Amino acid sequence: MGSLVDIKNVRADFPVLDQQVNGSQLIYFDNAATTQKPKSVMDALAHYYQFDNANIHRGLHTLAERATTAYELTRAKVRDFIHAPSSDQIIFTSGTTAGINLVAQTFGRSTFKAGDKILISNLEHHSNIVPWQMIAKETGAIIEVIPVDDIGVLDLVAFEKQLDDKVKLVAVNHVSNAIGTINPIATIISLAHAKGAKVLIDGAQSVAHIEIDVQALDMDFFVFSAHKLFGPTGVGILYGKRELLDQMPPYQGGGEMIKEVSFSGTTYNELPYKFEAGTPNIADVIAFGAAIDYVKSHGAEELMKQEQALLAYASDKLTAIPGLRIVGTAPEKIAVISFVVEGIHPQDLGVLLDKFGVAIRTGHHCAQPLMQRYGLVGTCRVSFAFYNTLEEIDRFIVALERSLRMLG
Amino acid sequence: MAQSINEIQDELIAEFDLFEDWADKYEYLIDLGKKLPAMSETLKTEENVIKGCQSRVWLHAEREGEVVNFHADSEAVIVKGLISMLIRVLSAHSAAEILAADLYFIDRIGMSQHLAQTRSNGLLAMVKQMKNYALAFSAQQ
């Protein structure tokens, strides 16, 4: 079976894939939860602790300079990766969730007034719902939900009707984590801007699969996590337009984020440091730079083609299984497939597939409102990365059919 | 004289010892799940739901004289199989016996992974809730 990328070499870059789980070769199909890390990322992490470990930005000594340079180099790589105009608009956070909370607690708190509207969608992950509910409760703003149709596509006609001058922010994901829909964010952003609303795009599920250009799409805010882009956990990115970031008050107080402190008052540091209080996750940020290098060196477009081939192949194979229904069949999808089987609880399939060495995700995928929309308690979700193969899908299908026979 | 909790555990261990691979064990577990007597719908209340499971699990207990009897159900059949074994081991024993029980059979039959503290698994919560019922009943005595 043909592959678009040199799959054998690519897999060798990810040592975790080469292991037995419960007596079978591991098949890792839970990439939407977190991606595996190439060896270069682990090496960067080890190298930093072995040779360069120091606190950044303040020290004058050589190690501090090395650590600072490497840390800031990742910022520049991220700027380049998402085509941001300038590195100081790239703010390091601990993850997508932290980025959304930062925007809610600073932009939201200083902007929303009673009766203002925040538009989110029915496809959102809890982390793009709860932070808005919290700030809505405090400010008196109202949350409205963009509906989703039966196949998992957002209803843009309804969205246009919901957009009025009370809408201050539209917060939607680029890609649904639960069912894989790629949302038409270019249209969403231009419609929102026409009504004067700002837009936050949750890129957690898109950044590893779709080329991102924050300027071409005119995004106001873009947030994502390093660990879903083959980097370490505990690192996230918030990109924002300069005029918005400048206006926003700081989030947390502490070291790094100040210019001058006295007991009569404090002046805040400039971007991006205004939003980076305290010693950051230096080692993981530096290792994240190696993850971006890895993706760039393999050509993001080639990797995406491989994933689309996996998606098409697996969708066909799954559809052929009696009683199995794919949840979310939008025409534009990343390589995520959610499915249910008549009369079978997703948890049972998850347990048995694990015994066959196949890692999938079961449950509500932190998107309970979407599960409620479809009247489901949960689904089974397989999500691919470019290091997955057609052969793995074949073996997964055999394990799935065997599991279904055991449960049937 | 009824069997002791440990006698029943040893019996279960002997039953599972007959199986050579995990698939046979799980087929047996699934079979146990399917055979678990249906729980009365009136007992499937929000109050009886055990929190922290990926599938919904209901557990109800009642005292009959000196002993505690359990009734349970789940949406997932493997969980039902696990429940079925817990009921077989613990039901019809006194609250004091249930509280003192060391459930070593779970590990011995190769099901200890279901005791892991992940959000997807409720076996640990189930055992805890069964002991909580026993504790509540023993406090009433």
Chai-1 contact restraints between the chains, C-beta under 6 A:
chainA,res_idxA,chainB,res_idxB,connection_type,confidence,min_distance_angstrom,max_distance_angstrom,comment,restraint_id
A,H345,B,S55,contact,1.0,0.0,6.0,A-B,restraint_1
A,H345,B,E75,contact,1.0,0.0,6.0,A-B,restraint_2
A,H345,B,A76,contact,1.0,0.0,6.0,A-B,restraint_3
A,Q347,B,Q54,contact,1.0,0.0,6.0,A-B,restraint_4
A,Q347,B,S55,contact,1.0,0.0,6.0,A-B,restraint_5
A,Q347,B,A76,contact,1.0,0.0,6.0,A-B,restraint_6
A,D348,B,A76,contact,1.0,0.0,6.0,A-B,restraint_7
A,D348,B,V77,contact,1.0,0.0,6.0,A-B,restraint_8
A,D348,B,I78,contact,1.0,0.0,6.0,A-B,restraint_9
A,V351,B,I78,contact,1.0,0.0,6.0,A-B,restraint_10
A,K355,B,W22,contact,1.0,0.0,6.0,A-B,restraint_11
A,G363,B,Q54,contact,1.0,0.0,6.0,A-B,restraint_12
A,M406,B,E27,contact,1.0,0.0,6.0,A-B,restraint_13
